Amino acid sequence: MAAMFDVGDTVRAWGVFKAATFTVTAGVPAATYALADPTTVTLLVQEPDGTQTSHTHGGGGVSKHSTGAFYRDIALTAAGTWRLRWAGTGAAAAAEETLFLVREQATA
Protein backbone atom coordinates (compact mmCIF):
# COMPACT_ATOMS: atom_id res chain seq x y z
CA MET A 1 0.00 0.00 0.00
CA ALA A 2 1.27 3.45 -0.88
CA ALA A 3 2.00 5.99 1.86
CA MET A 4 -0.73 8.59 2.48
CA PHE A 5 -0.20 12.31 3.16
CA ASP A 6 -2.34 15.45 3.22
CA VAL A 7 -2.23 18.58 1.05
CA GLY A 8 0.02 21.03 2.92
CA ASP A 9 2.40 18.38 4.25
CA THR A 10 6.11 18.45 3.45
CA VAL A 11 7.84 15.10 2.95
CA ARG A 12 11.56 14.37 3.01
CA ALA A 13 12.40 12.09 0.09
CA TRP A 14 15.55 9.96 0.51
CA GLY A 15 17.77 8.47 -2.17
CA VAL A 16 20.26 5.89 -0.87
CA PHE A 17 22.98 4.46 -3.11
CA LYS A 18 25.26 1.46 -2.57
CA ALA A 19 28.09 -0.04 -4.60
CA ALA A 20 28.72 -3.77 -4.75
CA THR A 21 32.03 -5.55 -4.29
CA PHE A 22 32.10 -9.10 -5.64
CA THR A 23 34.44 -11.84 -4.43
CA VAL A 24 34.90 -15.55 -4.98
CA THR A 25 36.22 -17.60 -2.08
CA ALA A 26 36.77 -21.34 -2.52
CA GLY A 27 34.64 -21.18 -5.64
CA VAL A 28 31.70 -19.52 -3.86
CA PRO A 29 30.71 -16.09 -5.16
CA ALA A 30 29.66 -13.41 -2.68
CA ALA A 31 28.76 -9.74 -2.76
CA THR A 32 28.99 -7.01 -0.17
CA TYR A 33 27.37 -3.61 -0.44
CA ALA A 34 28.55 -0.31 0.99
CA LEU A 35 27.13 3.18 0.81
CA ALA A 36 28.77 5.09 -2.05
CA ASP A 37 28.32 8.38 -3.87
CA PRO A 38 27.20 8.22 -7.50
CA THR A 39 28.87 10.53 -9.99
CA THR A 40 25.55 12.32 -10.50
CA VAL A 41 22.36 12.20 -8.42
CA THR A 42 19.01 13.21 -9.89
CA LEU A 43 15.51 13.25 -8.40
CA LEU A 44 12.55 13.49 -10.78
CA VAL A 45 9.30 14.57 -9.10
CA GLN A 46 6.01 14.07 -10.95
CA GLU A 47 2.99 15.85 -9.50
CA PRO A 48 -0.58 14.56 -9.86
CA ASP A 49 -1.25 16.81 -12.88
CA GLY A 50 1.72 15.29 -14.73
CA THR A 51 4.11 18.21 -14.19
CA GLN A 52 7.67 16.88 -13.85
CA THR A 53 10.54 18.68 -12.15
CA SER A 54 14.14 17.44 -12.11
CA HIS A 55 16.42 18.18 -9.16
CA THR A 56 20.14 17.40 -8.91
CA HIS A 57 22.84 17.31 -6.28
CA GLY A 58 25.40 20.08 -6.52
CA GLY A 59 23.23 23.16 -6.82
CA GLY A 60 19.99 21.69 -8.09
CA GLY A 61 18.04 21.22 -4.87
CA VAL A 62 19.18 17.77 -3.71
CA SER A 63 21.18 17.77 -0.47
CA LYS A 64 23.76 15.25 0.69
CA HIS A 65 23.26 13.85 4.19
CA SER A 66 26.28 11.52 4.21
CA THR A 67 28.10 9.14 1.88
CA GLY A 68 25.49 7.53 -0.37
CA ALA A 69 22.51 9.28 1.28
CA PHE A 70 20.75 12.21 -0.40
CA TYR A 71 17.45 13.99 0.27
CA ARG A 72 15.03 16.68 -0.83
CA ASP A 73 12.07 18.18 1.03
CA ILE A 74 8.94 18.29 -1.15
CA ALA A 75 5.92 20.49 -0.37
CA LEU A 76 2.74 18.63 -1.26
CA THR A 77 0.53 21.23 -2.90
CA ALA A 78 -1.96 19.05 -4.77
CA ALA A 79 -4.08 15.98 -4.09
CA GLY A 80 -3.50 12.80 -6.07
CA THR A 81 -0.65 10.41 -6.86
CA TRP A 82 2.90 11.77 -6.66
CA ARG A 83 5.77 9.82 -8.27
CA LEU A 84 9.48 10.07 -7.46
CA ARG A 85 12.47 8.61 -9.31
CA TRP A 86 15.97 8.72 -7.86
CA ALA A 87 18.80 7.98 -10.31
CA GLY A 88 22.55 7.80 -9.84
CA THR A 89 25.34 7.28 -12.38
CA GLY A 90 28.93 6.08 -12.15
CA ALA A 91 30.30 3.64 -9.57
CA ALA A 92 27.02 3.62 -7.61
CA ALA A 93 24.68 3.58 -10.59
CA ALA A 94 21.13 2.76 -9.55
CA ALA A 95 17.55 3.93 -9.89
CA GLU A 96 14.50 3.61 -7.68
CA GLU A 97 10.93 4.75 -8.12
CA THR A 98 8.25 5.25 -5.51
CA LEU A 99 4.81 6.76 -5.29
CA PHE A 100 2.56 8.10 -2.57
CA LEU A 101 -0.95 9.47 -2.31
CA VAL A 102 -1.96 12.94 -1.13
CA ARG A 103 -5.49 13.49 0.19
CA GLU A 104 -7.70 16.50 -0.51
CA GLN A 105 -7.98 19.06 2.21
CA ALA A 106 -11.11 18.70 4.34
CA THR A 107 -13.51 21.60 3.99
CA ALA A 108 -14.76 23.41 7.07
N, C-alpha and C positions, 0 to 999 in steps of 0.2 A: 504494500500500500504506500502511496506517495505521501510525503510529509504535507501537513496542512498549516497555512499561515493566514493572517488577516491583512486586508488592505491597510497600509500605514505601518506595518512591521518593517524592520530592517533585518535581513539575514546576513550572516557571515558565511560566504561560500569558500570552501577549502579545496585546494588542489595539492595532492601529495604525490611525489614522484620518487621511484626507487629504481636502482640499476642492479642488474643481476650479475653475479660472478659464478661461472660454471667450473666445476672440477670433476675429475674422475679419479676415484681411489679404489684400487683393487678391482678395477673394471666396473665399478658402480658409479654412475653419474649422479651429481648432486648440484643444487643451486642454492646460493644464499643471496639475500636481497638487502641492500642498504640504502637509506635515504641519499639522494643525489640531486644536484641541480641540473635541469636541462639547459641546453644552450639558449633556447627561447621558451617563454611561457606565455600562453595566450588563453584568455577566457572569453568565450562567446556566450552572450546572454540573449535569449530570445524571449520577448514579452508575449503576453497572450494575443495581442493584435498582429503578431508576426514580425514586429520591429526587431532587428538584430543589431547588437552593439558589440564590438570587439575591444577587449582590454588586454594590455600586455604588461609584463614586468619591465621595469626600467624606464619609467616615465609615463606609462599608459594606464595607470590606475590599479595595477595588481601589486600588492605588497608582499615582501618576503618575511616570513616569520622566523625561519631557521633553514638549515640545509634541507632541501627537498620539499619544504612546506610553504605554500603561497596562499594568499587569501584576498578577497575583495568583499566589502560590505555593499549590499544591494538593497535599495529602498523599493519596497513593493508598492507600486502606485496603481496597479490595476488588478481586477479579479480575473481568474482563469488559470490556465496552465503555463507555468514558466519553465523554460528549458535552459540548461547550462551545459557547456562543453569545455572542459579543460584539455589543453593539448601542449605537449612538450616535445622539443626536438633535440637531437644530439645524443649524448651518452645515456641520458635518461628519457629516451623517447617513449611517450605513452599518451593515451587519450582516454578520457572518461566522460560519460554523459549522465546527467541526472535530471529529474524533473520534480516539481512540487506544485501544489495547488494553493491558490490564494482565494479566500472567500470574500464575497461582497461585504461591504460595511452594512451593519444593521441600521435601519432607519429609526429615528426617535419619534 
